[in-house]
Amino acid sequence: MVLRCQVEVLYFAKSAEIAGIRSETISVPQEIKALQLWNEIEARHPGLADVRNQVIFAVRQEYVELGDQLLQLQSGDEIAIIPPISGG
């Protein structure tokens, strides 16, 4: 049996435009690879595929690459989808 938890996904800038919301709570497995977590979010908002390579993904305010690293999530954790930061 896969244990699941409720996490808060925060959308910023372009990702919020695409998703049509600024945040939502979703149920995901407590143990999940970063790329699988992104895929779960993208399945809810398929348009996010367009920005997959342009956003920064953060879990509990720590940047995470969309790869095979295993995440240990707990209910209440925040997942942020952050647009690229440009300087000037």
Legacy VTK file of the C-alpha trace (Angstrom):
# vtk DataFile Version 3.0
C-alpha trace
ASCII
DATASET POLYDATA
POINTS 88 float
0.000 0.000 0.000
1.320 3.418 -0.967
1.001 6.036 1.750
-0.240 9.369 0.443
-0.118 12.900 1.795
-1.691 16.258 1.038
0.760 18.874 -0.283
0.190 22.491 -1.252
1.280 23.398 -4.778
2.026 27.089 -5.298
2.004 28.501 -8.820
3.789 31.742 -9.721
3.740 33.997 -12.805
3.409 31.998 -16.051
2.654 28.725 -14.255
-0.243 30.427 -12.425
-1.554 31.746 -15.753
-1.437 28.270 -17.279
-2.952 26.490 -14.269
-5.534 29.230 -13.787
-4.937 29.185 -10.029
-2.307 30.358 -7.548
-2.390 27.313 -5.274
-4.082 23.987 -4.708
-3.838 21.000 -2.406
-3.181 17.652 -4.056
-2.725 14.101 -2.833
0.566 12.434 -3.781
2.612 9.461 -2.555
4.791 10.260 0.469
7.775 8.755 -1.353
7.984 10.014 -4.907
10.723 10.919 -7.349
10.920 14.602 -8.267
10.086 13.965 -11.924
7.096 11.816 -10.966
5.838 14.621 -8.722
6.131 17.079 -11.611
4.275 14.603 -13.842
1.429 14.408 -11.299
1.166 18.205 -11.292
1.415 18.370 -15.080
-1.357 15.761 -15.418
-3.672 18.155 -13.564
-2.608 21.075 -15.768
-1.312 19.743 -19.116
-0.356 23.232 -20.316
2.510 23.221 -17.809
4.387 20.949 -20.231
5.156 24.147 -22.173
7.174 25.600 -19.272
8.689 22.396 -17.863
12.224 23.363 -18.932
11.842 27.000 -17.905
10.677 26.788 -14.297
12.404 26.155 -11.013
10.806 23.476 -8.872
11.066 23.862 -5.101
10.049 21.475 -2.329
9.897 22.924 1.197
11.691 26.031 -0.122
14.634 24.022 -1.466
15.331 23.861 -5.190
14.934 20.435 -6.743
15.921 19.250 -10.205
13.319 17.311 -12.148
15.112 13.991 -11.966
15.295 10.676 -10.171
15.992 11.940 -6.658
13.546 10.459 -4.162
11.520 12.952 -2.145
10.111 12.180 1.290
6.958 14.278 1.539
4.685 14.967 4.479
1.207 16.450 4.595
1.419 20.219 4.521
4.649 20.403 2.503
4.817 23.206 -0.045
5.759 22.584 -3.652
6.466 25.765 -5.640
6.552 26.216 -9.390
8.737 29.305 -9.893
9.421 31.097 -13.180
12.972 31.909 -14.226
14.351 34.986 -12.498
15.838 37.585 -14.817
18.169 40.264 -13.620
18.781 43.690 -14.947
LINES 1 89
88 0 1 2 3 4 5 6 7 8 9 10 11 12 13 14 15 16 17 18 19 20 21 22 23 24 25 26 27 28 29 30 31 32 33 34 35 36 37 38 39 40 41 42 43 44 45 46 47 48 49 50 51 52 53 54 55 56 57 58 59 60 61 62 63 64 65 66 67 68 69 70 71 72 73 74 75 76 77 78 79 80 81 82 83 84 85 86 87
